[in-house]
Amino acid sequence: ATGRGKTKRSMLCLRNVAPAPFLAPRLKQARSTVLFSATLNPRRFHADMLGLPTGSAWIEVESPFQADQLRVCLAEHVSTRYQHRQASLGAVVALIAQQYRERAGNYLAFFSSFDYLQQVTALLREQYPDVPFWEQTRGMQEAARSAFLDRFTEHSKGVGFAVLGGAFA
């Protein structure tokens, strides 16, 4: 508190930046563990930080994608921050529909919450009924997860909607 009756707000953030002491005993008890990421380099640093047992197998594979398959587009006019989400719905839906119509194929669209995802899909369904899509739902069981993933085939076309940090991220 300050001397003039005003209070000062403080925020405490705890982050586990060195999880090895917590993970190592569990990894040691496991029969097997598979970790995968595009960002586990440098190897020794991440092995130490994650508490991997000495002599753990480590496999690096080449990306199956070619550089010409990547296209990065920035939508600087759209803010998906929490306070701007309602205002962003139309622009997000229009961008997804435009991309799909320009080059029909398989897409994954990730959202920060189920609520935001559902607002976007409701508007997409209303404004662009020709754009096929399927969506992750809360508490999806294994069969539904498999069905979601099975929709992505070499010949399928549509947009899969999922939640960041969820089963499909």
Secondary structure, DSSP 8 states (H G I E B T S, - for coil): --TTS-----------S--HHHHHHHHHHSS------S---SHHHHHHHHT--TT--------SS-GGG------TT---SGGGHHHHHHHHHHHHHHHHHHS-SEEEEEES-HHHHHHHHHHHHHH-TTS-EEE--TT--HHHHHHHHHT--SS--EEEEEETTSTT-
